[in-house]
Amino acid sequence: MLAVGARAPDFVLRDQNNQEVRLSSYAGRRAVLLVFYPLAFTGICGGELRDLQASLEYFSAADVEVLTVSVDSVFSHKVWADREGFSFPLLADFWPHGAVAASYGVFNATAGFADRGTFLISPSGVIVYASVQGPGSPREVSAWRDAVAAL
């Protein structure tokens, strides 16, 4: 996993609406909360993303863009976002399979998906918070809110 103080690798991925999202487009403007999750339509991942949706107003008020990433396809993300009402980008690290997760050191090659990596990236592109948990351990949004408050 990339450590606090490292420069966040840039990437371009497609969201659930098949629109390109480039991390560096937020440089100098907003911090980014980058949340990797294993798979769409799963219980723990769904709970985490619903908690994110419920906290979006907090992150927005703090000038933090929320981006989530999994190896699922754009099409899976579209169905899941529509069903759950997710209004933040769900980015598809589909092909090359898990390349962005690997660049952040959170790709689980044995399982074929990302572990639960979370990175808060400052507007200057530096990682100011980093954590990773295995696929069966849910994360608490409160830790992310604490990291944002420390920005």
Residue pairs with C-beta under 8 A, 6 or more apart in sequence:
1 104
1 105
1 106
1 117
1 130
1 132
2 8
2 9
2 104
2 105
2 119
2 127
2 130
3 127
3 130
4 127
4 128
4 129
4 130
5 126
5 127
6 126
6 127
7 125
7 126
7 127
8 23
8 32
8 34
8 104
8 119
8 121
8 125
8 126
8 127
9 23
9 100
9 103
9 104
10 22
10 23
10 24
10 125
11 22
11 23
11 100
11 103
12 20
12 21
12 22
12 23
13 20
13 21
13 69
13 91
13 92
13 93
13 100
14 20
14 21
14 74
14 91
14 92
15 21
15 74
15 77
15 89
15 90
15 91
15 92
16 74
16 77
16 78
16 80
16 81
16 82
16 86
16 89
16 90
17 78
18 74
18 78
21 67
21 89
21 91
23 32
23 34
23 67
23 121
24 125
26 32
26 65
26 121
26 123
27 123
27 124
27 125
28 123
28 124
29 63
29 123
30 63
30 64
30 65
30 123
31 62
31 63
31 64
31 65
31 120
31 121
31 122
31 123
31 128
31 148
31 151
32 64
32 65
32 66
32 67
32 119
32 120
32 121
33 59
33 64
33 65
33 66
33 67
33 118
33 119
33 120
33 121
33 144
33 148
34 67
34 68
34 69
34 104
34 117
34 118
34 119
34 120
34 121
35 48
35 52
35 66
35 67
35 68
35 69
35 117
35 118
35 144
36 68
36 69
36 70
36 101
36 104
36 106
36 114
36 115
36 116
36 117
36 118
37 45
37 48
37 49
37 68
37 69
37 70
37 114
37 116
38 45
38 70
38 108
38 111
38 113
38 114
38 115
38 116
38 135
39 45
39 70
39 71
39 72
39 113
40 70
40 72
40 76
40 77
40 80
40 90
41 76
41 80
44 135
44 136
44 137
44 138
45 70
46 84
47 138
48 116
48 138
48 139
48 141
49 68
49 84
49 86
49 90
50 84
51 141
52 66
52 68
52 86
52 88
52 141
53 84
53 85
53 86
53 87
53 88
54 141
55 141
55 144
55 145
56 66
56 87
56 88
58 145
58 148
59 65
59 66
59 148
62 148
62 149
62 151
63 123
64 120
64 148
64 151
66 88
66 89
67 88
67 89
67 91
68 88
68 89
68 90
68 91
69 90
69 91
69 93
69 100
69 101
69 114
70 77
70 90
70 91
70 92
70 93
70 113
70 114
71 92
71 93
71 94
71 97
71 98
71 101
71 112
71 113
71 114
72 80
72 90
72 92
72 94
73 92
73 94
74 92
74 94
76 92
77 90
77 91
77 92
80 86
80 90
81 87
81 90
91 100
93 99
93 100
93 101
93 114
97 112
98 107
98 109
98 112
98 113
98 114
101 107
101 113
101 114
101 115
101 117
104 117
104 119
105 117
105 132
106 114
106 115
106 116
106 117
106 132
107 113
107 114
107 115
108 114
108 115
108 134
108 135
111 135
113 135
115 132
115 133
115 134
115 135
116 132
116 133
116 134
116 135
116 137
116 138
116 139
117 130
117 131
117 132
118 129
118 130
118 131
118 132
118 139
118 143
118 144
119 127
119 129
119 130
120 127
120 128
120 129
120 130
120 144
120 147
120 148
120 151
121 127
121 128
122 128
122 151
128 147
128 150
128 151
129 144
129 147
129 150
131 139
131 143
133 139
